[in-house]
Every structure is written in C-alpha cells, then in structure tokens.
C-alpha cells in the first residue's frame, strides 16, 4: 500500500508541476511580439518533432506517454497560433 501511496503522490506532484509550466508558458506566449511568436511556433514544431521521435524510440515511454505528449504539444501549438 505504501508504494501505491508514493505513486499517487508523485503523480499529483507531476500534475502540479505540469500546470505550473503551462501557466508560465501561456504568460510568455501572451507577452511576445508577433515576430517572436512566429519564431516560437516554428522552433516549437521542430523541437516537438525531435522529442516525439525520441519518445517513440525509447523503451521507457509507452503509448500513453506519447499520446499525452502529442495532446499537450498540439494544445500549446493551438494556443500560440490563437495569439497571432
């Protein structure tokens, strides 16, 4: 039971960290000039593709990790595009 409790606490910690990073990212995107935002969108697409390939080729990342990565990457891209 202790291992389950530790896992639940770690998941909650990771969710909180993820939300904090999302908040910072949203604030940064909203404060960027159009030229900076356009550059961010282009660079983000390149880096996200690299990260996705890394996840796919990793023995440690299962399908749920890749699906979550894809979802959150797309959400971030949509946010950036909506601010143009």
Backbone as CSV, one residue per row, in Angstrom:
resi,resn,N_x,N_y,N_z,CA_x,CA_y,CA_z,C_x,C_y,C_z
1,UNK,0.819,-1.191,0.000,0.000,0.000,0.000,0.865,1.258,0.000
2,UNK,2.025,1.201,0.647,2.926,2.357,0.699,3.393,2.740,-0.702
3,UNK,3.712,1.756,-1.549,4.156,2.042,-2.910,3.066,2.725,-3.721
4,UNK,1.817,2.308,-3.528,0.700,2.933,-4.227,0.546,4.384,-3.787
5,UNK,0.645,4.629,-2.498,0.546,5.997,-1.974,1.680,6.862,-2.517
6,UNK,2.886,6.320,-2.562,4.025,7.057,-3.120,3.786,7.389,-4.590
7,UNK,3.249,6.429,-5.339,2.971,6.652,-6.757,1.915,7.735,-6.944
8,UNK,0.866,7.699,-6.141,-0.195,8.709,-6.226,0.364,10.094,-5.912
9,UNK,1.184,10.185,-4.880,1.789,11.467,-4.517,2.690,11.985,-5.634
10,UNK,3.444,11.102,-6.262,4.330,11.510,-7.361,3.513,11.987,-8.555
11,UNK,2.433,11.291,-8.870,1.563,11.704,-9.974,0.987,13.087,-9.706
12,UNK,0.535,13.328,-8.492,-0.009,14.641,-8.123,1.063,15.723,-8.229
13,UNK,2.262,15.400,-7.797,3.379,16.342,-7.891,3.663,16.687,-9.354
14,UNK,3.683,15.676,-10.210,3.940,15.899,-11.631,2.821,16.709,-12.286
15,UNK,1.577,16.452,-11.901,0.456,17.237,-12.435,0.585,18.699,-12.038
16,UNK,0.937,18.945,-10.784,1.120,20.318,-10.321,2.247,21.018,-11.063
17,UNK,3.343,20.307,-11.247,4.477,20.865,-11.988,4.076,21.161,-13.425
18,UNK,3.341,20.251,-14.045,2.885,20.438,-15.417,2.000,21.678,-15.539
19,UNK,1.087,21.852,-14.594,0.199,23.018,-14.625,0.989,24.311,-14.425
20,UNK,1.974,24.295,-13.543,2.801,25.489,-13.325,3.573,25.851,-14.593
21,UNK,4.135,24.853,-15.257,4.856,25.102,-16.509,3.912,25.607,-17.597
22,UNK,2.713,25.064,-17.650,1.726,25.520,-18.630,1.365,26.984,-18.382
23,UNK,1.233,27.363,-17.124,0.913,28.742,-16.770,2.030,29.688,-17.200
24,UNK,3.268,29.315,-16.918,4.411,30.141,-17.320,4.475,30.254,-18.843
25,UNK,4.294,29.137,-19.529,4.339,29.144,-20.986,3.252,30.039,-21.563
26,UNK,2.052,29.942,-21.038,0.951,30.786,-21.509,1.274,32.264,-21.316
27,UNK,1.809,32.606,-20.165,2.164,34.003,-19.889,3.251,34.495,-20.844
28,UNK,4.254,33.659,-21.074,5.321,34.045,-22.002,4.785,34.244,-23.413
29,UNK,3.959,33.327,-23.869,3.398,33.445,-25.214,2.557,34.706,-25.354
30,UNK,1.760,35.001,-24.346,0.886,36.166,-24.413,1.660,37.482,-24.359
31,UNK,2.890,37.451,-23.872,3.681,38.678,-23.782,4.613,38.875,-24.981
32,UNK,4.621,37.939,-25.922,5.519,38.023,-27.076,4.947,38.910,-28.180
33,UNK,5.876,39.565,-28.888,5.507,40.284,-30.104,5.247,39.258,-31.201
34,UNK,4.534,39.674,-32.247,4.151,38.761,-33.322,5.362,38.042,-33.931
35,UNK,6.453,38.766,-34.158,7.644,38.155,-34.765,8.221,37.069,-33.855
36,UNK,8.262,37.340,-32.568,8.760,36.349,-31.609,7.835,35.138,-31.559
37,UNK,6.545,35.395,-31.622,5.562,34.315,-31.587,5.688,33.433,-32.824
38,UNK,5.875,34.057,-33.989,6.064,33.287,-35.223,7.310,32.410,-35.129
39,UNK,8.376,32.966,-34.591,9.611,32.181,-34.431,9.404,31.045,-33.435
40,UNK,8.720,31.331,-32.336,8.429,30.294,-31.346,7.672,29.140,-31.995
41,UNK,6.659,29.456,-32.785,5.834,28.422,-33.417,6.692,27.528,-34.308
42,UNK,7.578,28.135,-35.091,8.437,27.359,-35.987,9.423,26.488,-35.206
43,UNK,10.076,27.067,-34.225,11.066,26.321,-33.435,10.382,25.233,-32.606
44,UNK,9.237,25.553,-32.040,8.498,24.569,-31.242,8.146,23.344,-32.086
45,UNK,7.711,23.560,-33.314,7.359,22.437,-34.193,8.569,21.534,-34.429
46,UNK,9.727,22.139,-34.654,10.945,21.354,-34.889,11.349,20.560,-33.646
47,UNK,11.359,21.224,-32.510,11.786,20.570,-31.272,10.782,19.505,-30.838
48,UNK,9.501,19.779,-31.040,8.475,18.796,-30.681,8.625,17.529,-31.518
49,UNK,8.955,17.684,-32.786,9.144,16.505,-33.636,10.344,15.686,-33.171
50,UNK,11.413,16.372,-32.820,12.593,15.682,-32.280,12.258,14.932,-30.996
51,UNK,11.532,15.585,-30.110,11.148,14.957,-28.843,10.247,13.754,-29.085
52,UNK,9.334,13.879,-30.042,8.415,12.770,-30.346,9.192,11.550,-30.853
53,UNK,10.132,11.786,-31.747,10.955,10.685,-32.263,11.739,10.035,-31.123
54,UNK,12.259,10.849,-30.223,12.985,10.325,-29.063,12.072,9.451,-28.206
55,UNK,10.850,9.925,-27.961,9.897,9.131,-27.174,9.562,7.815,-27.863
56,UNK,9.325,7.872,-29.158,8.962,6.665,-29.909,10.077,5.625,-29.830
57,UNK,11.316,6.087,-29.869,12.458,5.174,-29.851,12.925,4.791,-28.449
58,UNK,12.242,5.285,-27.429,12.622,4.995,-26.051,11.875,3.771,-25.533
59,UNK,12.590,2.925,-24.831,11.956,1.765,-24.207,11.138,2.171,-22.983
60,UNK,11.399,3.360,-22.461,10.749,3.802,-21.227,9.424,4.519,-21.457
61,UNK,9.146,4.924,-22.687,7.923,5.679,-22.971,6.896,4.771,-23.637
62,UNK,5.792,4.577,-22.948,4.715,3.778,-23.514,3.795,4.626,-24.374
63,UNK,2.797,3.991,-24.932,1.852,4.675,-25.815,1.119,5.801,-25.103
64,UNK,0.819,5.623,-23.826,0.099,6.677,-23.099,0.957,7.929,-22.943
65,UNK,2.256,7.768,-22.786,3.159,8.923,-22.687,3.202,9.661,-24.021
66,UNK,3.316,8.924,-25.097,3.371,9.531,-26.428,2.051,10.226,-26.750
67,UNK,0.939,9.593,-26.427,-0.375,10.208,-26.665,-0.541,11.492,-25.864
68,UNK,-0.118,11.469,-24.618,-0.196,12.663,-23.777,0.708,13.764,-24.323
69,UNK,1.906,13.396,-24.731,2.827,14.366,-25.325,2.205,15.001,-26.561
70,UNK,1.638,14.178,-27.437,1.004,14.697,-28.655,-0.130,15.665,-28.327
71,UNK,-0.967,15.293,-27.375,-2.099,16.133,-26.988,-1.632,17.484,-26.452
72,UNK,-0.687,17.463,-25.529,-0.237,18.709,-24.912,0.586,19.561,-25.878
73,UNK,1.331,18.928,-26.752,2.072,19.668,-27.773,1.108,20.370,-28.717
74,UNK,0.059,19.673,-29.127,-0.940,20.274,-30.010,-1.671,21.415,-29.311
75,UNK,-2.007,21.233,-28.046,-2.672,22.301,-27.291,-1.798,23.546,-27.211
76,UNK,-0.516,23.366,-26.971,0.401,24.501,-26.899,0.526,25.181,-28.261
77,UNK,0.600,24.396,-29.316,0.652,24.965,-30.666,-0.608,25.761,-30.974
78,UNK,-1.748,25.212,-30.603,-3.018,25.912,-30.831,-3.067,27.226,-30.066
79,UNK,-2.592,27.216,-28.825,-2.560,28.443,-28.030,-1.689,29.492,-28.715
80,UNK,-0.494,29.096,-29.137,0.419,30.046,-29.784,-0.194,30.607,-31.065
81,UNK,-0.807,29.755,-31.863,-1.425,30.219,-33.117,-2.615,31.144,-32.858
82,UNK,-3.337,30.899,-31.796,-4.510,31.730,-31.499,-4.117,33.143,-31.073
83,UNK,-2.879,33.332,-30.662,-2.418,34.639,-30.196,-1.849,35.504,-31.311
84,UNK,-1.707,34.945,-32.495,-1.154,35.718,-33.612,-2.049,36.850,-33.995
